[in-house]
């Protein structure tokens, strides 16, 4: 993992101290809420439907065990509502202290960050100080700036890797942090980078997607895609450079973002993302980027060229850890019981990935379970993950795009011991990449922008599909759920996508099929197609069941859902979904009311 310098640490501590001063002035009444709002947002503090939400940056998804323990402490000590907030969220008819609230949790996001939903703003400075002790913060997790740079969760360990993208991601992080020219872009800006042949970072769906590759001469460079995104207008990124010398990447990004900053739509926030500019201008945008890049190289002297010395310095932070035979595991004493052998074999198949070091494996800890929202991890689970990382993975974990945690440095001989330990903690469910390993945003239970709740829909589907034999028979399926058109649950890229919509004051849901994030399983990145009119909340599980029953009827051999859908086409699945409608729409769950005054914060998300 990258080792922060003393400058890095001083910077984070100073930022935390600055936030404390701002908070104290706000509480004293000398800094108004309107003045404080942009300042707290710059540090990742939002006001959502009922309470503040903190988004903590996890650059390219890497977390140490020490950082996990601090996140666990924050969840345990700070992520709790006051009685006033409790009454607002649950209702005064509930009994304080007896009604369950999803508190004391961290939430893994699809962009490899961690969020908390119930920390009182008055405690925010204490949390900032605590994060700073392990080199963490919320800088640029909000606002119209370059956000957290994401990557492949298997970066540095993948068998199909051409080059490790993490050193480049770290250098880009340093370049983009508080970049004076790009602090107030037309809209938020997201970059994803991969160094593997398979795209596990959904790069085609980002404002900028970067693929490390080598040319015929063996030189390292980037394929550059620009203008991808979801939201109201799902767009697949456009390739604007097939090969850019790797050390020039920041000069080229400077040109990409500078042209966007110059011409992006500031008059309409729904048309402000770079995807709209690229789609509208096409070749003209590409030509302007190339002209700007040429000026940066010739006129300005290529000021952001990465020196080989700097690349070597950063790369040295990402050398594989020293794993010795004396590691404190009890491999030889762990025997998988015969009655659990099937469970273990399934776990090896679904949760364990090959490693570029043949003696090692990468193992995903599944947090998707009945009674827990996708992406959530309570304080005990975070502490357990830290302990597992220390014992089995050189103290390192990765947040995955699918809202789980991955251990990247597990010795193959330790797999039985890890499985036993993870099973005791409830983190070894072999549903990774299966239907219940779904992506879901927090939805209307938390977000002021959401039109509908995501978590109850996820819970209903999870409850219906608890049989592991059935899940494994269905095979690998990407199910993604968003509570509104902002697409935080990435519904566009799901093999099955569910989108919450508001209609006549009730929560309704559109279902789409055939989407792809660009991975090897899914094939070329494409948005899913909506099957037809929206469904009521109580209808959705039945609709999903009808779609999957059609898949069973239509599949050939062990064909995957997405391959079957591509072969059969939409009509059969659409007919099945529409036949599953309930006769009485009045049973649908009602939409939660919007909370005036919070929408601006939610828009920043």
Buried (B, 14 or more C-beta within 10 A) or exposed (E): BBEBEEEBEEBBBEBBBBBBEBBEBBEEEEBEEEEBBEBBBBBBBBBBBBBBBBBBBBBBBBBBBBBBBBBBBBBBBBBBBEEEBBBBBBEEEBEEEEEEBBBBBBBBBBBBBBBBBBBBBEBBBBBBBBBBBBBBBBBBBBBBBBBBBBBBBBBBBBBBBBBBBBBBBBBBBBBBBBBEEBEEBBBBBBBBBBBBEBBBBBBBBBBBBBBBBEEEEEEBBBBBBBBBBBBEBBBBBBBBBEBBBBBBBBBBBBBBBBBBBEBBBBEEEEBBBBBBBBBEBEEEBBEBBBEBBEEBBEEEEBEBBBEEEBBEEBBEEBEBEEBEEEBEBEBEEBEBEEEEEBBBEBBBEBBBBBBBBEEBBBBBBBBBBEEBBBBBBBBBBBBBBBBBBBBBBBBBBBBBBBBBBBBBBBBBBBBBBBBBBBBEBBBBBBBBBBBBBBBBBBBBBBBBBBBBBBBBBBBBBBEBBEEBEBBBEBBBBBBBBBBBBBBBBBBBBBBBBBBBBBBEEBBBBBBBBBBBBBBEBBEEBBBBBBBBEBBBBBBBBBBBBBBBEBBEEBBEEEBBBBBBBBEBEBEBBBBBBBEBBBEEBEEBBEBBEBBEEBEBBBBBB
